[in-house]
Amino acid sequence: MTRDQAHLRRRIAGARRRSRTRVGLGGSSRSEVRARLDRLVEFARSHKKALILTHDNPDPDSIASGVALAWLLERLAGIEAVVAYGGVVGRAENRALVKVLRLPVFPLSRISFSDYDLIAMVDTQPEQGNHSLPAAHFPDVVIDHHPEQPESRLAVVADVGRDTGSTSTLVTDYLRASGLDIPSPIATALFYGIKSDTRDLERETTPPDVEAYLWLFPRADTEALSRIERPRLPEDHFRLLHAAVEQARVYGDAVICDLGKIYYPDLAAEVADRFLSMGDVKWSLALGEYRGSLYFSVRTRDRRMNAGKMIREIIEGEGGNAGGHGSMAGARLAVRRMSVVERQRMMRRVLRAFLREFGVSGTRPRKLV
């Protein structure tokens, strides 16, 4: 057995132990998944062209889910399907995912909604506010692993709220139920979607995630995965990491870092992930401004808390959009039209609220360097 194989076995065994302790798992029987797939295909067959929309600035889970769903609709329903996203594919690993696997995803700016008679959403929902679907349109299909939002029930086909660690797991369920031989790039993308969203089966993992991970692994291109996970990085990336270490402030077991201007929105999430791995840190918050909006990213190791619920209460109260689940969450807040004074007051309110929720109010901050 190679070192990589041994590591994989330990990782899967650990994920299985953790997932068995979770309550209210959202797994479905094969017959239930097949029924969902049949309903989706039957509905799609009465249409000519499908648009599949990811959330803005899509991550690997969103990209993989969209591309896999498009492939499935083309094979089973016989309709053309196009995957589009708002914002940018910014993080180096995400760009590598698209480039290495040659995934057909397109900026929404190149899309005319009048060309499509079926709209699907993956890894987001109508009320989430982290997508670029115009208000004049409503999705026919919604597939998302995040908690169900009320408007999602109005979709003709909705598979939301199942307790899984990734949307890629849900779409993999459909592929398994279809009995089709899936191309290696699709399997590789879905495998990486699950791996990245669950932090290699360590975060928010359920039995369906483990089953999908095991089913996809022998079908994935491991050489391509290596190139995706170890991409070349621009000099700006290291300059920003340097600035992040200088700007970070430690409040007890919480770290907060205001990055200032960032060159793509996912940098906030990347920095929050990095700081959560430091010492005894239980909470990590990173924020940065991109094109007139502040992007917030929260990570936590405190299993008693729900990062998604917390960030929604804080940011939506300021007029922003937020979403997430137990250990990770993000938000966007428009600041382009705020005056300097309005922005300063807002930042004081928001940071006080985060410190209160982190349980470190009144703690004197210290610099890392």
For each residue, the residues with C-beta under 8 A, 3 or more apart:
1: 5 6 9
2: 5 6
3: 6 7
4: 7 8
5: 1 2 8 9
6: 1 2 3 9 10
7: 3 4 10 11
8: 4 5 11 12 217
9: 1 5 6 12 13
10: 6 7 13 14
11: 7 8 14 15 200 201 202
12: 8 9 15 16 201 210 213 214
13: 9 10 16 17
14: 10 11 17 18 201 202
15: 11 12 18 19 198 201 202 205 209 210 213
16: 12 13 19 20 207 210
17: 13 14 20 21
18: 14 15 21 22 202 205
19: 15 16 22 25 205 206 207 209 210
20: 16 17 207
21: 17 18
22: 18 19 25 163 206
23:
24: 163
25: 19 22 163 206 207 208
26: 161 162 163 164 206 208
27: 162 163 164 206 207 208
28: 32 33 36 162 173 208
29: 32 33
30: 33 34 177
31: 34 35
32: 28 29 35 36
33: 28 29 30 36 37 173 174 176 177
34: 30 31 37 38 177
35: 31 32 38 39
36: 28 32 33 39 40 157 159 174
37: 33 34 40 41 76 174 177 178
38: 34 35 41 42
39: 35 36 42 43 157
40: 36 37 43 44 73 77 141 157 174
41: 37 38 44 45 73 76 77
42: 38 39 45 46
43: 39 40 46 47 118 140 141 156 157
44: 40 41 47 50 73 76 77 79 118 141
45: 41 42 77 78 79
46: 42 43
47: 43 44 50 77 79 117 118
48: 79 80 117
49: 79 80 81 82 115 116 117 118
50: 44 47 70 73 79 80 81 82 116 118 119 120
51: 81 82 84 111 113 115 116 118 119 120
52: 66 69 70 81 82 83 84 120 121 122
53: 66 83 84 85 86 108 119 120 121 122 124 131 132 133 139
54: 58 62 63 65 66 83 84 85 105 122 123 124 131
55: 58 59 62 85 86 123 124 128 130 131
56: 85 86 87 130 131 132 265 332
57: 85 86 87 88 89 90 264 265 266
58: 54 55 62 63 66 85 87 89 94 105 123
59: 55 62 63 91 94 123 196 197 266
60: 63 64 93 94 97 189 192 193 196 197
61: 64 65 123 166 167 168 193 194 196 197
62: 54 55 58 59 65 66 85 122 123 124 167 193
63: 54 58 59 60 66 67 83 85 89 94 97 98 103 105 189 193
64: 60 61 67 68 97 168 171 186 189 190 192 193
65: 54 61 62 68 69 122 123 143 166 167 168 170 171 190 193
66: 52 53 54 58 62 63 69 70 83 85 105 122 123
67: 63 64 70 71 83 103 104 105 186 189
68: 64 65 71 72 168 171 172 175 182 186 189 190
69: 52 65 66 72 73 81 120 122 143 171 174
70: 50 52 66 67 73 74 81 82 83 104
71: 67 68 74 75 81 182 183 186
72: 68 69 75 76 171 174 175 178 180
73: 40 41 44 50 69 70 76 77 79 81
74: 70 71 77 78 79 80 81
75: 71 72 178 180
76: 37 41 44 72 73 178 180
77: 40 41 44 45 47 73 74
78: 45 74
79: 44 45 47 48 49 50 73 74 118
80: 48 49 50 74
81: 49 50 51 52 69 70 71 73 74
82: 49 50 51 52 70 104 106 111 116
83: 52 53 54 63 66 67 70 103 104 105 106
84: 51 52 53 54 105 106 107 108 110 111
85: 53 54 55 56 57 58 62 63 66 89 105 106 107 108 132
86: 53 55 56 57 107 108 131 132
87: 56 57 58 90 132 265
88: 57 264 265
89: 57 58 63 85 94 95 98 105
90: 57 87 94 95 263 264 265 266 267
91: 59 94 95 264 266 267 269 270
92: 95 96 231 232 233 234 237
93: 60 96 97 196 228 229 231
94: 58 59 60 63 89 90 91 97 98 266
95: 89 90 91 92 98 99 231
96: 92 93 99 100 227 228 231
97: 60 63 64 93 94 100 101 103 189 192 228
98: 63 89 94 95 101 102 103 105
99: 95 96 102
100: 96 97 224 227 228
101: 97 98 185 188 189 221 224 228
102: 98 99 185
103: 63 67 83 97 98 185 189
104: 67 70 82 83
105: 54 58 63 66 67 83 84 85 89 98
106: 82 83 84 85 110 111
107: 84 85 86 110 111
108: 53 84 85 86 111 132
109:
110: 84 106 107
111: 51 82 84 106 107 108 115
112: 115
113: 51 116 119 134 137
114:
115: 49 51 111 112
116: 49 50 51 82 113 119
117: 47 48 49
118: 43 44 47 49 50 51 79 140 141
119: 50 51 53 113 116 133 137 138 139 140 141
120: 50 51 52 53 69 139 140 141 142 143
121: 52 53 124 125 126 131 133 139 141 142 143 144
122: 52 53 54 62 65 66 69 143 144 167 171
123: 54 55 58 59 61 62 65 66 143 144 145 146 167
124: 53 54 55 62 121 128 130 131 144 146 323
125: 121 128 142 144 146 148 149 151 152 160
126: 121 133 138 139 142 149 151 152 154 155
127: 149 150 151 152
128: 55 124 125 131 146 149 321 323
129: 320 321 322 323 332
130: 55 56 124 321 323 330 332
131: 53 54 55 56 86 121 124 128
132: 53 56 85 86 87 108
133: 53 119 121 126 137 138 139
134: 113 137
135:
136:
137: 113 119 133 134
138: 119 126 133 154 155
139: 53 119 120 121 126 133 142 155
140: 43 118 119 120 155 156 157
141: 40 43 44 118 119 120 121 155 156 157 158
142: 120 121 125 126 139 152 155 157 158 159 160
143: 65 69 120 121 122 123 158 159 160 167 170 171
144: 121 122 123 124 125 152 159 160 161 167 170
145: 123 160 162 163 164 165 166 167 169 170
146: 123 124 125 128 160 161 308 323 324 325
147: 160 161 308 325
148: 125 152 153 158 160 161
149: 125 126 127 128 152 160
150: 127 153
151: 125 126 127 154
152: 125 126 127 142 144 148 149 155 158 160
153: 148 150 158
154: 126 138 151
155: 126 138 139 140 141 142 152 158
156: 43 140 141
157: 36 39 40 43 140 141 142
158: 141 142 143 148 152 153 155
159: 36 142 143 144 162 170
160: 125 142 143 144 145 146 147 148 149 152
161: 26 144 146 147 148
162: 26 27 28 145 159 170 208
163: 22 24 25 26 27 145 206
164: 26 27 145 167 169 170 206 208 209
165: 145 169 194 197 198 203 204 205 206 209
166: 61 65 145 169 170 193 194 197 198 209
167: 61 62 65 122 123 143 144 145 164 170 171 193 197
168: 61 64 65 68 171 172 189 190 191 193 194 197 212
169: 145 164 165 166 172 173 194 206 208 209 212
170: 65 143 144 145 159 162 164 166 167 173 174
171: 64 65 68 69 72 122 143 167 168 174 175 190
172: 68 168 169 175 176 190 194 212 215 216
173: 28 33 169 170 176 177 208 212
174: 33 36 37 40 69 72 170 171 177 178
175: 68 72 171 172 178 180 182 186 190
176: 33 172 173 212 215
177: 30 33 34 37 173 174
178: 37 72 75 76 174 175
179:
180: 72 75 76 175
181:
182: 68 71 175 186 187 219
183: 71 186 187
184: 187 188 219 220 221 224
185: 101 102 103 188 189 221 224
186: 64 67 68 71 175 182 183 189 190
187: 182 183 184 190 191 216 219 220 221
188: 101 184 185 191 192 219 220 221 224 225
189: 60 63 64 67 68 97 101 103 168 185 186 192 193
190: 64 65 68 168 171 172 175 186 187 193 194 212 216
191: 168 187 188 194 195 213 216 217 219 220 225
192: 60 64 97 188 189 195 196 220 225 228 229
193: 60 61 62 63 64 65 166 167 168 189 190 196 197
194: 61 165 166 168 169 172 190 191 197 198 201 209 212 213 216
195: 191 192 198 200 201 213
196: 59 60 61 93 192 193 199
197: 59 60 61 165 166 167 168 193 194 203 204
198: 15 165 166 194 195 201 202 203 204 205 209
199: 196 202 203
200: 11 195
201: 11 12 14 15 194 195 198 205 209 210 213
202: 11 14 15 18 198 199 205
203: 165 197 198 199 327 328
204: 165 197 198 325 326 327 328
205: 15 18 19 165 198 201 202 209 210
206: 19 22 25 26 27 163 164 165 169 209 210
207: 16 19 20 25 27 210 211
208: 25 26 27 28 162 164 169 173 211 212
209: 15 19 164 165 166 169 194 198 201 205 206 212 213
210: 12 15 16 19 201 205 206 207 213 214
211: 207 208 214 215
212: 168 169 172 173 176 190 194 208 209 215 216
213: 12 15 191 194 195 201 209 210 216 217
214: 12 210 211 217
215: 172 176 211 212 219
216: 172 187 190 191 194 212 213 219 220
217: 8 191 213 214 220
218:
219: 182 184 187 188 191 215 216
220: 184 187 188 191 192 216 217 224 225
221: 101 184 185 187 188 224 225
222: 225 226
223: 226 227
224: 100 101 184 185 188 220 221 227 228
225: 188 191 192 220 221 222 228 229
226: 222 223 229 230
227: 96 100 223 224 230 231
228: 93 96 97 100 101 192 224 225 231
229: 93 192 225 226
230: 226 227
231: 92 93 95 96 227 228
232: 92
233: 92 237 238
234: 92 237
235: 238 239
236: 239 240 263
237: 92 233 234 240 241
238: 233 235 241 242
239: 235 236 242 243
240: 236 237 243 244 259 262 263 267 271
241: 237 238 244 245 271 274
242: 238 239 245 246
243: 239 240 246 247 259 260
244: 240 241 247 248 257 259 271 274 275 286
245: 241 242 248 368 369
246: 242 243 367 368 369
247: 243 244 257 258 259 260
248: 244 245 255 256 257 275 367 368
249: 255 256 257 365 366 367
250: 254 255 281 365 366 367 368
251: 254 255 256 355 358 360 363 364 365
252: 358 359 360 363
253: 280 281 282 283 358 360
254: 250 251 281 282 283 284 285 355 358 359 360
255: 248 249 250 251 275 276 278 281 283 284 285
256: 248 249 251 285 286 351 354 355 365
257: 244 247 248 249 271 272 275 285 286 287
258: 247 287 288
259: 240 243 244 247 262 267 268 271 286 287 288
260: 243 247 288 289
261: 288 289 290
262: 240 259 265 267 268 288 289 290 295
263: 90 236 240 267 290
264: 57 88 90 91 267 290
265: 56 57 87 88 90 262 268 288 290 293 295 332
266: 57 59 90 91 94 269 270
267: 90 91 240 259 262 263 264 270 271 286 288
268: 259 262 265 271 272 286 287 288 295 296 297 330
269: 91 266 272 273 286 297 330
270: 91 266 267 273 274
271: 240 241 244 257 259 267 268 274 275 286 288 297
272: 257 268 269 275 276 284 285 286 297 298 299
273: 269 270 276 277 284 299
274: 241 244 270 271 277 278
275: 244 248 255 257 271 272 278 281 284 286 299
276: 255 272 273 281 283 284 299 300 301
277: 273 274 281
278: 255 274 275 281
279:
280: 253
281: 250 253 254 255 275 276 277 278 284 301
282: 253 254 300 301 302 358
283: 253 254 255 276 298 299 300 301 302 358 360
284: 254 255 272 273 275 276 281 298 299 300
285: 254 255 256 257 272 296 297 298 354 358
286: 244 256 257 259 267 268 269 271 272 275 296 297
287: 257 258 259 268 294 295 296 297
288: 258 259 260 261 262 265 267 268 271 294 295
289: 260 261 262 292 293 294 295 335
290: 261 262 263 264 265 293 295
291:
292: 289 334 335 336
293: 265 289 290 332 333 334 335 336
294: 287 288 289 320 332 333 334 335
295: 262 265 268 287 288 289 290 330 331 332
296: 268 285 286 287 311 315 322 330 331 332 333
297: 268 269 271 272 285 286 287 328 329 330
298: 272 283 284 285 307 310 311 324 328 329 330 354
299: 272 273 275 276 283 284 307 327 328
300: 276 282 283 284 305 307 326 327 328
301: 276 281 282 283 327
302: 282 283 305
303: 326 327
304:
305: 300 302 310 326 357
306: 309 310 325 326
307: 298 299 300 310 311 324 325 326 327 328 329
308: 146 147 311 312 322 323 324 325 326 328 329
309: 306 312 313
310: 298 305 306 307 313 314 329 357
311: 296 298 307 308 314 315 322 323 324 329 330 331
312: 308 309 315 316 322 323 324 329 331
313: 309 310 316 317
314: 310 311 317 318 322 331 350 353 354 357
315: 296 311 312 318 320 321 322 331 332 333 350
316: 312 313 319 320 321 322
317: 313 314
318: 314 315 333 346 349 350
319: 316 333 334
320: 129 294 315 316 331 332 333 334
321: 128 129 130 315 316 331 332 333
322: 129 296 308 311 312 314 315 316 329 330 331 332
323: 124 128 129 130 146 308 311 312 329 330 331
324: 146 298 307 308 311 312 328 329 330
325: 146 147 204 306 307 308 328 329
326: 204 300 303 305 306 307 308
327: 203 204 299 300 301 303 307
328: 203 204 297 298 299 300 307 308 324 325
329: 297 298 307 308 310 311 312 322 323 324 325
330: 130 268 269 295 296 297 298 311 322 323 324
331: 295 296 311 312 314 315 320 321 322 323
332: 56 129 130 265 293 294 295 296 315 320 321 322
333: 293 294 296 315 318 319 320 321 346
334: 292 293 294 319 320 337
335: 289 292 293 294 338 343 346
336: 292 293
337: 334
338: 335 342 343 346
339: 342 343
340: 343 344
341: 344 345
342: 338 339 345 346
343: 335 338 339 340 346 347
344: 340 341 347 348
345: 341 342 348 349
346: 318 333 335 338 342 343 349 350
347: 343 344 350 351
348: 344 345 351 352
349: 318 345 346 352 353
350: 314 315 318 346 347 353 354
351: 256 347 348 354 355
352: 348 349 355 356 361
353: 314 349 350 356 357
354: 256 285 298 314 350 351 357 358
355: 251 254 256 351 352 358 360 361 363
356: 352 353 359 361
357: 305 310 314 353 354
358: 251 252 253 254 282 283 285 354 355
359: 252 254 356
360: 251 252 253 254 283 355 363
361: 352 355 356
362:
363: 251 252 355 360
364: 251
365: 249 250 251 256
366: 249 250
367: 246 248 249 250
368: 245 246 248 250
369: 245 246
